Amino acid sequence: MVRDELLRLRASAESEAATLARDLQALFTASRDSNADDEHDPEGATIGFERAQLTALLAAARERMAEVDEALRRVDDGTYGICERCGRPIAEERLTARPFARHCIACA
Ligand SMILES: [Zn+2]
């Protein structure tokens, strides 16, 4: 059950990362074609900003994928839902809100 939820999260993070990577690639191509100059062209500055945003979003999506993978590993280990710091069970509500949480609320 938890596994299904995690796999679903993994898939959505993965498709998000793929979309962002594609957008980023398109942006690179567009900025190369227009030969935009980040320093002097206002258009170039916008592209630079957009690129920074997409890069940050992509990094976040990839990090989420890694977190979910880690959670899946803990499901296999039988350590899922147990705080990595104090060894106590992580509250149900917390796991519902953050299925890949590694620490209980007290330790987070
Ligand atoms: Zn704890």
Backbone and ligand atoms as CSV (ligand in chain L), in Angstrom:
chain,resi,resn,atom,element,x,y,z
A,1,MET,N,N,0.839,-1.209,0.000
A,1,MET,CA,C,0.000,0.000,0.000
A,1,MET,C,C,0.871,1.255,0.000
A,2,VAL,N,N,1.780,1.309,0.983
A,2,VAL,CA,C,2.742,2.411,1.035
A,2,VAL,C,C,3.594,2.374,-0.232
A,3,ARG,N,N,3.963,1.177,-0.604
A,3,ARG,CA,C,4.790,0.977,-1.784
A,3,ARG,C,C,4.120,1.550,-3.036
A,4,ASP,N,N,2.814,1.276,-3.172
A,4,ASP,CA,C,2.069,1.799,-4.326
A,4,ASP,C,C,2.083,3.317,-4.336
A,5,GLU,N,N,1.860,3.884,-3.159
A,5,GLU,CA,C,1.853,5.341,-3.030
A,5,GLU,C,C,3.223,5.909,-3.412
A,6,LEU,N,N,4.268,5.255,-2.934
A,6,LEU,CA,C,5.633,5.720,-3.229
A,6,LEU,C,C,5.943,5.577,-4.720
A,7,LEU,N,N,5.499,4.482,-5.293
A,7,LEU,CA,C,5.738,4.275,-6.724
A,7,LEU,C,C,5.006,5.322,-7.557
A,8,ARG,N,N,3.810,5.693,-7.068
A,8,ARG,CA,C,3.036,6.722,-7.753
A,8,ARG,C,C,3.782,8.061,-7.678
A,9,LEU,N,N,4.299,8.372,-6.489
A,9,LEU,CA,C,5.069,9.601,-6.301
A,9,LEU,C,C,6.324,9.610,-7.173
A,10,ARG,N,N,6.957,8.458,-7.224
A,10,ARG,CA,C,8.178,8.300,-8.022
A,10,ARG,C,C,7.875,8.605,-9.490
A,11,ALA,N,N,6.772,8.044,-9.978
A,11,ALA,CA,C,6.390,8.235,-11.378
A,11,ALA,C,C,6.067,9.695,-11.655
A,12,SER,N,N,5.383,10.365,-10.735
A,12,SER,CA,C,5.017,11.753,-10.995
A,12,SER,C,C,6.250,12.658,-10.922
A,13,ALA,N,N,7.165,12.381,-10.003
A,13,ALA,CA,C,8.405,13.160,-9.924
A,13,ALA,C,C,9.236,12.934,-11.186
A,14,GLU,N,N,9.214,11.706,-11.654
A,14,GLU,CA,C,9.982,11.351,-12.842
A,14,GLU,C,C,9.452,12.058,-14.084
A,15,SER,N,N,8.133,12.094,-14.238
A,15,SER,CA,C,7.579,12.738,-15.418
A,15,SER,C,C,7.741,14.254,-15.318
A,16,GLU,N,N,7.687,14.768,-14.084
A,16,GLU,CA,C,7.920,16.196,-13.882
A,16,GLU,C,C,9.354,16.548,-14.279
A,17,ALA,N,N,10.295,15.726,-13.839
A,17,ALA,CA,C,11.704,15.954,-14.168
A,17,ALA,C,C,11.918,15.892,-15.680
A,18,ALA,N,N,11.249,14.947,-16.324
A,18,ALA,CA,C,11.396,14.794,-17.775
A,18,ALA,C,C,10.858,16.023,-18.497
A,19,THR,N,N,9.705,16.529,-18.056
A,19,THR,CA,C,9.111,17.723,-18.660
A,19,THR,C,C,10.031,18.929,-18.477
A,20,LEU,N,N,10.552,19.087,-17.251
A,20,LEU,CA,C,11.429,20.224,-16.961
A,20,LEU,C,C,12.715,20.143,-17.772
A,21,ALA,N,N,13.255,18.959,-17.894
A,21,ALA,CA,C,14.481,18.779,-18.668
A,21,ALA,C,C,14.240,19.154,-20.127
A,22,ARG,N,N,13.044,18.808,-20.627
A,22,ARG,CA,C,12.690,19.122,-22.012
A,22,ARG,C,C,12.533,20.637,-22.177
A,23,ASP,N,N,11.845,21.284,-21.218
A,23,ASP,CA,C,11.667,22.740,-21.263
A,23,ASP,C,C,13.008,23.457,-21.234
A,24,LEU,N,N,13.880,22.954,-20.390
A,24,LEU,CA,C,15.197,23.551,-20.233
A,24,LEU,C,C,15.988,23.436,-21.535
A,25,GLN,N,N,15.892,22.268,-22.129
A,25,GLN,CA,C,16.566,22.028,-23.402
A,25,GLN,C,C,16.029,22.978,-24.473
A,26,ALA,N,N,14.710,23.141,-24.493
A,26,ALA,CA,C,14.073,24.031,-25.473
A,26,ALA,C,C,14.541,25.467,-25.253
A,27,LEU,N,N,14.695,25.836,-23.999
A,27,LEU,CA,C,15.137,27.182,-23.648
A,27,LEU,C,C,16.576,27.418,-24.118
A,28,PHE,N,N,17.401,26.408,-23.929
A,28,PHE,CA,C,18.790,26.504,-24.383
A,28,PHE,C,C,18.844,26.698,-25.891
A,29,THR,N,N,18.050,25.901,-26.572
A,29,THR,CA,C,18.012,25.981,-28.021
A,29,THR,C,C,17.517,27.353,-28.461
A,30,ALA,N,N,16.450,27.834,-27.818
A,30,ALA,CA,C,15.864,29.128,-28.159
A,30,ALA,C,C,16.872,30.254,-27.926
A,31,SER,N,N,17.581,30.205,-26.792
A,31,SER,CA,C,18.497,31.297,-26.487
A,31,SER,C,C,19.719,31.253,-27.410
A,32,ARG,N,N,20.079,30.054,-27.852
A,32,ARG,CA,C,21.200,29.943,-28.779
A,32,ARG,C,C,20.786,30.504,-30.147
A,33,ASP,N,N,19.566,30.177,-30.556
A,33,ASP,CA,C,19.072,30.623,-31.855
A,33,ASP,C,C,18.937,32.141,-31.921
A,34,SER,N,N,18.441,32.725,-30.822
A,34,SER,CA,C,18.243,34.170,-30.841
A,34,SER,C,C,19.545,34.895,-30.513
A,35,ASN,N,N,20.571,34.107,-30.155
A,35,ASN,CA,C,21.871,34.666,-29.831
A,35,ASN,C,C,21.751,35.736,-28.736
A,36,ALA,N,N,20.906,35.443,-27.762
A,36,ALA,CA,C,20.617,36.418,-26.709
A,36,ALA,C,C,21.841,36.674,-25.837
A,37,ASP,N,N,22.010,37.909,-25.509
A,37,ASP,CA,C,23.101,38.325,-24.640
A,37,ASP,C,C,22.528,38.623,-23.260
A,38,ASP,N,N,22.842,37.791,-22.291
A,38,ASP,CA,C,22.289,37.930,-20.944
A,38,ASP,C,C,22.575,39.300,-20.325
A,39,GLU,N,N,23.699,39.876,-20.675
A,39,GLU,CA,C,24.130,41.124,-20.047
A,39,GLU,C,C,23.341,42.331,-20.549
A,40,HIS,N,N,23.139,42.381,-21.862
A,40,HIS,CA,C,22.621,43.616,-22.440
A,40,HIS,C,C,21.215,43.515,-23.018
A,41,ASP,N,N,20.842,42.336,-23.408
A,41,ASP,CA,C,19.529,42.141,-24.005
A,41,ASP,C,C,18.516,41.842,-22.905
A,42,PRO,N,N,17.461,42.665,-22.756
A,42,PRO,CA,C,16.456,42.390,-21.716
A,42,PRO,C,C,15.806,41.019,-21.905
A,43,GLU,N,N,15.647,40.613,-23.130
A,43,GLU,CA,C,15.098,39.289,-23.449
A,43,GLU,C,C,16.011,38.197,-22.873
A,44,GLY,N,N,17.305,38.433,-23.019
A,44,GLY,CA,C,18.289,37.474,-22.525
A,44,GLY,C,C,18.232,37.327,-21.021
A,45,ALA,N,N,17.990,38.429,-20.327
A,45,ALA,CA,C,17.895,38.393,-18.866
A,45,ALA,C,C,16.694,37.559,-18.436
A,46,THR,N,N,15.581,37.716,-19.186
A,46,THR,CA,C,14.384,36.928,-18.883
A,46,THR,C,C,14.667,35.446,-19.065
A,47,ILE,N,N,15.352,35.134,-20.158
A,47,ILE,CA,C,15.691,33.734,-20.419
A,47,ILE,C,C,16.593,33.191,-19.306
A,48,GLY,N,N,17.537,34.024,-18.891
A,48,GLY,CA,C,18.435,33.612,-17.815
A,48,GLY,C,C,17.688,33.315,-16.532
A,49,PHE,N,N,16.701,34.145,-16.232
A,49,PHE,CA,C,15.884,33.966,-15.038
A,49,PHE,C,C,15.055,32.688,-15.140
A,50,GLU,N,N,14.449,32.511,-16.307
A,50,GLU,CA,C,13.621,31.339,-16.534
A,50,GLU,C,C,14.453,30.059,-16.436
A,51,ARG,N,N,15.669,30.166,-16.975
A,51,ARG,CA,C,16.569,29.019,-16.961
A,51,ARG,C,C,16.952,28.663,-15.515
A,52,ALA,N,N,17.210,29.691,-14.714
A,52,ALA,CA,C,17.569,29.452,-13.311
A,52,ALA,C,C,16.415,28.796,-12.558
A,53,GLN,N,N,15.199,29.272,-12.865
A,53,GLN,CA,C,14.020,28.709,-12.217
A,53,GLN,C,C,13.801,27.248,-12.593
A,54,LEU,N,N,13.898,26.980,-13.904
A,54,LEU,CA,C,13.711,25.607,-14.378
A,54,LEU,C,C,14.778,24.685,-13.800
A,55,THR,N,N,15.998,25.194,-13.721
A,55,THR,CA,C,17.100,24.394,-13.170
A,55,THR,C,C,16.826,24.035,-11.715
A,56,ALA,N,N,16.318,25.014,-10.958
A,56,ALA,CA,C,15.997,24.773,-9.547
A,56,ALA,C,C,14.858,23.763,-9.407
A,57,LEU,N,N,13.835,23.911,-10.245
A,57,LEU,CA,C,12.702,22.990,-10.207
A,57,LEU,C,C,13.125,21.574,-10.577
A,58,LEU,N,N,14.001,21.492,-11.568
A,58,LEU,CA,C,14.493,20.189,-12.012
A,58,LEU,C,C,15.298,19.519,-10.905
A,59,ALA,N,N,16.136,20.298,-10.238
A,59,ALA,CA,C,16.930,19.760,-9.126
A,59,ALA,C,C,16.007,19.258,-8.016
A,60,ALA,N,N,14.934,20.013,-7.747
A,60,ALA,CA,C,13.985,19.617,-6.700
A,60,ALA,C,C,13.266,18.326,-7.076
A,61,ALA,N,N,12.872,18.208,-8.338
A,61,ALA,CA,C,12.177,17.004,-8.797
A,61,ALA,C,C,13.102,15.787,-8.702
A,62,ARG,N,N,14.369,15.988,-9.065
A,62,ARG,CA,C,15.330,14.870,-8.999
A,62,ARG,C,C,15.607,14.480,-7.555
A,63,GLU,N,N,15.631,15.482,-6.689
A,63,GLU,CA,C,15.860,15.206,-5.274
A,63,GLU,C,C,14.696,14.397,-4.704
A,64,ARG,N,N,13.469,14.762,-5.150
A,64,ARG,CA,C,12.287,14.038,-4.690
A,64,ARG,C,C,12.346,12.586,-5.162
A,65,MET,N,N,12.798,12.383,-6.411
A,65,MET,CA,C,12.950,11.019,-6.912
A,65,MET,C,C,13.907,10.226,-6.017
A,66,ALA,N,N,15.015,10.866,-5.639
A,66,ALA,CA,C,16.013,10.204,-4.795
A,66,ALA,C,C,15.425,9.881,-3.420
A,67,GLU,N,N,14.631,10.817,-2.880
A,67,GLU,CA,C,13.999,10.608,-1.574
A,67,GLU,C,C,13.028,9.437,-1.618
A,68,VAL,N,N,12.262,9.379,-2.717
A,68,VAL,CA,C,11.281,8.305,-2.848
A,68,VAL,C,C,11.994,6.963,-3.010
A,69,ASP,N,N,13.082,6.947,-3.776
A,69,ASP,CA,C,13.873,5.718,-3.934
A,69,ASP,C,C,14.381,5.229,-2.591
A,70,GLU,N,N,14.842,6.184,-1.813
A,70,GLU,CA,C,15.344,5.889,-0.480
A,70,GLU,C,C,14.222,5.299,0.396
A,71,ALA,N,N,13.033,5.896,0.300
A,71,ALA,CA,C,11.886,5.398,1.063
A,71,ALA,C,C,11.516,3.978,0.622
A,72,LEU,N,N,11.580,3.725,-0.682
A,72,LEU,CA,C,11.272,2.391,-1.202
A,72,LEU,C,C,12.271,1.358,-0.668
A,73,ARG,N,N,13.518,1.782,-0.551
A,73,ARG,CA,C,14.554,0.906,-0.008
A,73,ARG,C,C,14.224,0.564,1.452
A,74,ARG,N,N,13.712,1.569,2.186
A,74,ARG,CA,C,13.348,1.335,3.580
A,74,ARG,C,C,12.134,0.421,3.701
A,75,VAL,N,N,11.220,0.512,2.724
A,75,VAL,CA,C,10.079,-0.410,2.716
A,75,VAL,C,C,10.602,-1.839,2.578
A,76,ASP,N,N,11.547,-2.051,1.667
A,76,ASP,CA,C,12.133,-3.379,1.452
A,76,ASP,C,C,12.879,-3.874,2.687
A,77,ASP,N,N,13.558,-2.958,3.352
A,77,ASP,CA,C,14.318,-3.277,4.566
A,77,ASP,C,C,13.440,-3.559,5.770
A,78,GLY,N,N,12.197,-3.061,5.703
A,78,GLY,CA,C,11.322,-3.157,6.862
A,78,GLY,C,C,11.574,-2.053,7.874
A,79,THR,N,N,12.304,-1.014,7.464
A,79,THR,CA,C,12.566,0.103,8.381
A,79,THR,C,C,11.734,1.324,8.023
A,80,TYR,N,N,10.821,1.161,7.071
A,80,TYR,CA,C,9.991,2.295,6.673
A,80,TYR,C,C,9.086,2.725,7.826
A,81,GLY,N,N,8.942,4.056,7.994
A,81,GLY,CA,C,8.044,4.573,9.029
A,81,GLY,C,C,8.687,4.634,10.397
A,82,ILE,N,N,9.993,4.324,10.454
A,82,ILE,CA,C,10.706,4.398,11.726
A,82,ILE,C,C,11.707,5.542,11.638
A,83,CYS,N,N,11.703,6.397,12.641
A,83,CYS,CA,C,12.584,7.556,12.643
A,83,CYS,C,C,14.048,7.110,12.609
A,84,GLU,N,N,14.816,7.707,11.704
A,84,GLU,CA,C,16.225,7.314,11.570
A,84,GLU,C,C,17.069,7.821,12.734
A,85,ARG,N,N,16.560,8.829,13.432
A,85,ARG,CA,C,17.343,9.378,14.520
A,85,ARG,C,C,17.045,8.710,15.862
A,86,CYS,N,N,15.739,8.640,16.233
A,86,CYS,CA,C,15.411,8.140,17.571
A,86,CYS,C,C,14.855,6.719,17.544
A,87,GLY,N,N,14.559,6.190,16.337
A,87,GLY,CA,C,14.087,4.816,16.246
A,87,GLY,C,C,12.636,4.600,16.626
A,88,ARG,N,N,11.922,5.702,16.880
A,88,ARG,CA,C,10.496,5.580,17.197
A,88,ARG,C,C,9.679,5.655,15.918
A,89,PRO,N,N,8.463,5.112,15.973
A,89,PRO,CA,C,7.621,5.176,14.775
A,89,PRO,C,C,7.261,6.621,14.410
A,90,ILE,N,N,7.218,6.898,13.136
A,90,ILE,CA,C,6.828,8.218,12.655
A,90,ILE,C,C,5.298,8.272,12.609
A,91,ALA,N,N,4.734,9.375,13.110
A,91,ALA,CA,C,3.277,9.509,13.168
A,91,ALA,C,C,2.629,9.327,11.797
A,92,GLU,N,N,1.491,8.654,11.837
A,92,GLU,CA,C,0.725,8.349,10.626
A,92,GLU,C,C,0.430,9.598,9.783
A,93,GLU,N,N,0.007,10.692,10.471
A,93,GLU,CA,C,-0.348,11.923,9.749
A,93,GLU,C,C,0.861,12.467,8.998
A,94,ARG,N,N,2.020,12.337,9.642
A,94,ARG,CA,C,3.233,12.852,9.013
A,94,ARG,C,C,3.572,12.046,7.763
A,95,LEU,N,N,3.417,10.746,7.854
A,95,LEU,CA,C,3.709,9.891,6.707
A,95,LEU,C,C,2.707,10.114,5.584
A,96,THR,N,N,1.479,10.462,5.965
A,96,THR,CA,C,0.478,10.739,4.940
A,96,THR,C,C,0.850,12.020,4.190
A,97,ALA,N,N,1.291,13.028,4.960
A,97,ALA,CA,C,1.660,14.301,4.354
A,97,ALA,C,C,2.994,14.196,3.605
A,98,ARG,N,N,3.908,13.418,4.137
A,98,ARG,CA,C,5.256,13.279,3.569
A,98,ARG,C,C,5.641,11.816,3.585
A,99,PRO,N,N,5.206,11.060,2.583
A,99,PRO,CA,C,5.413,9.603,2.623
A,99,PRO,C,C,6.882,9.195,2.673
A,100,PHE,N,N,7.777,10.122,2.309
A,100,PHE,CA,C,9.197,9.749,2.324
A,100,PHE,C,C,9.938,10.353,3.519
A,101,ALA,N,N,9.167,10.758,4.566
A,101,ALA,CA,C,9.793,11.319,5.760
A,101,ALA,C,C,10.726,10.296,6.413
A,102,ARG,N,N,11.893,10.761,6.847
A,102,ARG,CA,C,12.865,9.859,7.475
A,102,ARG,C,C,12.932,10.066,8.977
A,103,HIS,N,N,12.375,11.188,9.439
A,103,HIS,CA,C,12.449,11.501,10.857
A,103,HIS,C,C,11.069,11.805,11.404
A,104,CYS,N,N,10.883,11.523,12.690
A,104,CYS,CA,C,9.623,11.864,13.333
A,104,CYS,C,C,9.565,13.389,13.516
A,105,ILE,N,N,8.406,13.882,13.914
A,105,ILE,CA,C,8.241,15.332,14.033
A,105,ILE,C,C,9.241,15.907,15.045
A,106,ALA,N,N,9.453,15.211,16.131
A,106,ALA,CA,C,10.368,15.694,17.173
A,106,ALA,C,C,11.804,15.826,16.650
A,107,CYS,N,N,12.216,14.936,15.768
A,107,CYS,CA,C,13.594,14.934,15.275
A,107,CYS,C,C,13.780,15.754,14.002
A,108,ALA,N,N,12.698,16.060,13.313
A,108,ALA,CA,C,12.814,16.737,12.016
A,108,ALA,C,C,13.370,18.161,12.175
L,1,ZN,ZN,ZN,12.732,10.754,15.953
